[in-house]
Amino acid sequence: MTTANQPRTTAGLGVGRSAAVAPLVVVRPAPVIPPDALRLSDPADAGPALDTALRALAEVADEFVRRAADAPGALGDVLRSTSDMAADPELADRIRAGIDRGQGPAAAVDGAVAEVVALLTAAGGLFAERSTDLRSVRDHAVARVLGLPAPGLPPLRERSVVCAVDLSPADTASLDLTKVAALVTESGGPTGHTAIIARQLGIPCVVRAAGVTLIPEGTVVAVDAAAGTVTADPDDTLVDSLRARALTERALAEDTAAGATSDGRPVALLANVGTVEDIEQLGPSAAEGVGLFRTEVLFLDAVEAPSRDRQTPVYARAFAAARGAVTTVRTLDAGADKPLAFAVQEPEENPALGVRGHRLVRTMPELLEEQLAALGAATRALAPADRGRVRVMAPMISTAEEARTFARLARAHGVETVGVMIEVPAAALRAASLLAEVDFVSLGTNDLAQYTMAADRLRGGLHDLLDPWQPAVLDLVAIVARAGDAAGKPVGVCGESASDPLMALALTGLGVTSLSMSAPALPAVRHALRRHSSARCRAIAEAALAAPSAPRAREAALALMDPEVVTRLRLH
């Protein structure tokens, strides 16, 4: 047991900037199959065993659909997608094969899921991340077969820190979010679904905190997302500092003025969203508009490609919710780490380098055609003065020819403001050529870092290579920003690196004109910008560019930041 004088701190990767102090509640473990349930005692029981297993699977799929109906935004989308996994005929076929081999119903479910998880893990990217979702299907189905309580959390009686090895969508959906003080996991990553939900809801979160589940349930812990730490039995000094910081964060959130440096250089502060509900929840908040609308999130549960008639009212509702503010729509970014049922490709040895994003026009051109037709129709329905504020951009553009082709098609459908994402080093190096074809570009720094450093961004163990302060990544951002300045066209950043107040200053110094991030991160970034001049931002950028490594780049930038802001935002 730790004491007030000797707090035990576990380090991980923080998601967001907020903090919380509350008792720890641990998710119930997955059910263990007893030895006598591994095999069928009589081959004649195979039929009833199959019925039991498939009924449990169907009940789990139905349960996830019901939870999805009450879940907000991205969580509902993930739950519907998980329900689809539970209802997948391939999974049922594998269960049938297991029972034919003499396995009991619980063991057959367990074995079938293990086989599919192995395939997903081998595929990497978001496929590997979905393994957690499929294991949740296994745990709930096996519990039903064995007549055990469902895994997960008991009802929360008070505000609590929810702790688990990993949290599945089903676990998250069962939470009373009004009583969730923070989320902490031993595994997962900064781009996994737990992190996504935490960012969207502004909940403090620390992932990859090894050993955190060993802290006894009921222990009061302090979760500091900014520092990436979980401290058991925190002393009064730590608790008081976190509470003081919470008051500061709330005060910062009251400022909703337009983003700008201290000498008045505008820097638009925008929000990353995945659903129309996300836009509606922004309301009159700190966001000046939407810098990234991930349209693939709208159709995670779609089995067939959505028609223009289905898509048009969705976009019309989104534009109405934006109330005339800038709304930047990314066309479907499917494939590789973002699988969609209606956009399945032939198996690829390296899907992250294969047919994904805009490259789908090579195999399924009708997807882009229908989406642009819907976006054009929704745009034309707006008042003329608002049409130019709808910006449509294509992901995974590599060449000027791809940018030219996309721009022509988008404009032919009535989209007035057309852009592309810069996520591929080739596009960054030839940014001037791309900007000659489009009205703006937006840097997807998550993928840009992944491709520049040859490191899978969903593999938490490579997070040091994916550090946005990597000099090679900053060099590419600088090239794009200079090209935008020369062309007189906007250059934005919509990767989560923009949510770091210190990085926001460096990006501004490099010449970036807009920063888009999860809405809860906006107040701190706005404050940091307002306390630094354009000249100081340029000095920060130059110092980072001159550094030999990512840690040294951040240290050099931090040394030039206003010390008072460093202390207030806890950026040490």
NORZIUR-V682236 format. One record per residue. RES is the residue in one small letter. OMEGA is omega in radians with two decimals (NA if undefined). Layout:
res,omega
RES,OMEGA
RES,OMEGA
This chain:
res,omega
m,3.12
t,3.13
t,3.14
a,-3.13
n,-3.10
q,3.14
p,3.11
r,-3.08
t,3.07
t,-3.11
a,3.09
g,3.10
l,-3.12
g,3.08
v,-3.08
g,-3.05
r,-2.99
s,-3.08
a,3.13
a,3.05
v,-3.08
a,3.10
p,-3.09
l,3.02
v,-3.05
v,3.12
v,3.10
r,-3.07
p,3.09
a,-3.14
p,3.08
v,-3.11
i,-3.14
p,-3.09
p,-3.07
d,3.11
a,-3.09
l,-3.07
r,3.03
l,3.12
s,-3.12
d,3.13
p,3.14
a,3.14
d,-3.05
a,-3.12
g,3.09
p,3.13
a,3.11
l,3.11
d,-3.13
t,-3.10
a,-3.10
l,3.09
r,3.11
a,3.14
l,3.13
a,3.13
e,3.10
v,3.11
a,3.13
d,-3.14
e,-3.14
f,3.10
v,3.13
r,3.13
r,-3.13
a,-3.11
a,-3.12
d,-3.06
a,-3.12
p,2.90
g,-3.03
a,-3.14
l,3.10
g,3.12
d,-3.12
v,3.13
l,3.09
r,3.09
s,3.10
t,3.06
s,3.10
d,3.11
m,3.13
a,-3.11
a,-3.09
d,3.13
p,3.14
e,3.12
l,3.11
a,3.12
d,3.14
r,3.07
i,3.11
r,3.13
a,3.11
g,3.13
i,3.07
d,3.11
r,3.08
g,3.11
q,3.01
g,-3.07
p,3.13
a,3.13
a,3.13
a,3.07
v,-3.13
d,-3.12
g,3.14
a,3.12
v,3.14
a,3.13
e,-3.12
v,3.09
v,3.12
a,3.11
l,3.14
l,-3.13
t,3.13
a,-3.14
a,3.11
g,3.10
g,-3.12
l,3.05
f,3.13
a,3.11
e,-3.12
r,3.08
s,3.11
t,3.14
d,-3.12
l,3.06
r,3.07
s,3.06
v,3.13
r,-3.05
d,-3.13
h,-3.14
a,3.13
v,3.10
a,3.11
r,3.14
v,-3.08
l,-3.12
g,-3.12
l,3.05
p,3.12
a,3.08
p,3.12
g,-3.07
l,2.91
p,3.10
p,3.14
l,-3.14
r,-3.14
e,3.09
r,-3.01
s,2.97
v,-3.11
v,-3.03
c,3.13
a,2.97
v,2.98
d,3.14
l,3.08
s,3.05
p,3.13
a,3.08
d,-3.09
t,-3.11
a,-3.12
s,-3.07
l,2.89
d,-2.99
l,3.09
t,-3.12
k,3.12
v,3.13
a,-3.12
a,3.07
l,-3.13
v,3.11
t,3.09
e,-3.12
s,-3.08
g,-3.12
g,-3.08
p,3.07
t,3.10
g,-3.03
h,3.08
t,3.13
a,-3.14
i,-3.14
i,-3.14
a,3.12
r,-3.08
q,-3.05
l,3.14
g,-3.13
i,3.07
p,-3.07
c,3.00
v,3.11
v,-3.14
r,3.08
a,-3.03
a,3.07
g,-3.05
v,3.14
t,3.09
l,3.08
i,-3.09
p,3.11
e,-3.11
g,3.10
t,3.06
v,-3.14
v,3.04
a,3.12
v,-3.13
d,-3.10
a,-3.13
a,3.14
a,-3.09
g,-3.07
t,3.01
v,-3.06
t,3.10
a,3.14
d,-3.09
p,3.11
d,-3.07
d,-3.12
t,3.13
l,-3.13
v,-3.14
d,-3.12
s,3.12
l,3.11
r,3.11
a,3.13
r,3.10
a,3.09
l,3.10
t,-3.14
e,3.14
r,3.11
a,3.12
l,-3.10
a,3.13
e,3.13
d,-3.14
t,3.12
a,3.13
a,-3.13
g,3.12
a,3.04
t,-3.08
s,3.12
d,2.96
g,3.08
r,-3.11
p,3.00
v,-3.07
a,3.13
l,-2.98
l,-3.09
a,2.98
n,-3.11
v,3.11
g,-3.11
t,3.06
v,3.12
e,3.10
d,3.14
i,-3.14
e,-3.13
q,3.09
l,-3.14
g,3.11
p,-3.04
s,-3.12
a,-3.11
a,3.09
e,-3.14
g,-3.13
v,3.14
g,3.11
l,3.04
f,-3.08
r,-3.00
t,3.12
e,3.13
v,-3.14
l,-2.96
f,3.13
l,-3.09
d,-3.09
a,3.09
v,3.11
e,-3.14
a,-3.13
p,3.14
s,3.08
r,3.14
d,3.10
r,-3.06
q,-3.01
t,-3.13
p,3.10
v,3.14
y,3.11
a,3.12
r,3.13
a,-3.12
f,3.10
a,-3.14
a,-3.13
a,3.07
r,3.07
g,3.10
a,3.09
v,3.08
t,-3.07
t,-3.05
v,3.01
r,3.09
t,-3.00
l,3.09
d,-3.08
a,3.13
g,-3.14
a,-3.06
d,3.12
k,-3.08
p,3.02
l,-3.04
a,-3.08
f,-3.12
a,-3.12
v,3.14
q,3.01
e,3.13
p,-3.13
e,3.11
e,-3.14
n,-3.02
p,3.13
a,3.12
l,-3.06
g,-3.07
v,3.11
r,3.12
g,-3.10
h,-3.11
r,3.07
l,3.10
v,3.13
r,-3.07
t,-3.10
m,-3.07
p,-3.11
e,3.12
l,3.14
l,-3.14
e,-3.13
e,-3.12
q,3.13
l,3.08
a,3.12
a,3.13
l,3.10
g,-3.14
a,3.14
a,3.13
t,-3.12
r,3.13
a,3.14
l,3.01
a,-3.09
p,-3.10
a,-3.09
d,-3.02
r,-3.13
g,3.13
r,2.99
v,-3.11
r,-3.12
v,-3.11
m,-3.14
a,3.08
p,3.03
m,3.03
i,-3.10
s,-3.04
t,3.08
a,3.13
e,3.08
e,3.12
a,-3.13
r,-3.12
t,3.13
f,-3.10
a,3.14
r,-3.12
l,-3.13
a,-3.14
r,3.11
a,3.14
h,3.05
g,3.07
v,-3.04
e,-3.08
t,-2.99
v,3.12
g,3.06
v,3.06
m,3.05
i,-3.13
e,-3.07
v,3.14
p,3.12
a,3.13
a,3.12
a,-3.12
l,-3.12
r,-3.07
a,-3.13
a,3.12
s,3.12
l,-3.12
l,3.07
a,-3.07
e,-3.01
v,-3.07
d,-3.12
f,2.99
v,3.12
s,-3.11
l,3.00
g,-2.95
t,3.11
n,3.14
d,3.13
l,3.09
a,-3.13
q,-3.08
y,3.11
t,-3.06
m,-3.13
a,-3.09
a,-3.14
d,-3.05
r,3.09
l,3.06
r,-3.05
g,-3.10
g,-3.14
l,-3.02
h,3.11
d,3.10
l,-3.09
l,3.11
d,-3.12
p,3.10
w,3.10
q,-3.09
p,-3.13
a,3.12
v,3.12
l,3.09
d,-3.13
l,3.08
v,-3.14
a,3.12
i,-3.12
v,-3.13
a,3.11
r,3.11
a,3.10
g,3.11
d,-3.14
a,-3.12
a,-3.09
g,-3.10
k,-3.06
p,3.03
v,-3.14
g,2.99
v,3.13
c,3.02
g,-3.08
e,3.06
s,3.13
a,-3.10
s,3.07
d,-3.09
p,3.13
l,3.09
m,3.11
a,3.10
l,3.13
a,3.14
l,3.08
t,3.11
g,3.10
l,3.11
g,3.09
v,-3.04
t,3.09
s,-3.13
l,-3.11
s,-3.01
m,3.01
s,-3.01
a,-3.12
p,-3.11
a,-3.01
l,-3.06
p,-3.12
a,3.12
v,3.12
r,-3.13
h,-3.12
a,3.13
l,-3.05
r,-3.11
r,-3.12
h,3.14
s,3.06
s,-3.14
a,3.13
r,3.09
c,3.11
r,3.12
a,3.10
i,-3.14
a,-3.13
e,3.12
a,3.12
a,-3.13
l,-3.09
a,-3.06
a,-3.10
p,-3.09
s,3.14
a,3.11
p,-3.14
r,3.11
a,3.12
r,3.12
e,-3.13
a,3.12
a,-3.10
l,-3.13
a,-3.12
l,-3.13
m,3.10
d,-3.08
p,3.14
e,3.11
v,3.09
v,-3.13
t,-3.09
r,-3.08
l,3.11
r,-3.11
l,-3.10
h,NA
